Amino acid sequence: MSINLGIDLGDERVSAAYERDGTMRMVSFGGTRHAPLAVHVGRDGTTSHGSAATAAGAADPAGLVTEFSARLGDPRSVVVNGYAVNGET
């Protein structure tokens, strides 16, 4: 049995679906069909992602990172709240 997976990385959100036995199904992200594509780096270096990141970003916009699709394949780090982060951080 094989499973095919499709992931859509948009500028602001991510969604995914998979196919198994000829049937397509959407992946649920906490009851919704998409999740915010966001990471927040706090002033103390702690990180959060998804909905938690957008909530933290409301109080600390300097720590919010979005629009990842434009940076795919870019190995350079981004400085967020004084911390250098990259795709492997």
C-alpha positions, 0 to 999 in steps of 0.5 A: 500500500502506498500513500501520496502526500501533497503539501501546499506552502503558501505565503501565509498558510500551509495545507496538505492532503494525502491519497490512500487507496484511491481516496483523497483526504485533507489533513486537519490542523486542529480542526481546520484545513490549513495552519498559519505558516509562521514562526515567532522568535521571542526576545529570550530565543524561545520559538513557537510556530503556527497559531501560537506564533501568530498570537505571539507576533501580535504582541511582539511583531519584530519576532514574527517570521512569515512568507517562507516560500520566498526563502526556500533554498536560501541558506542565509540566516535571518536575524529575528529579535537578535537571533540568527535563524535559518531553515535548520534552526 
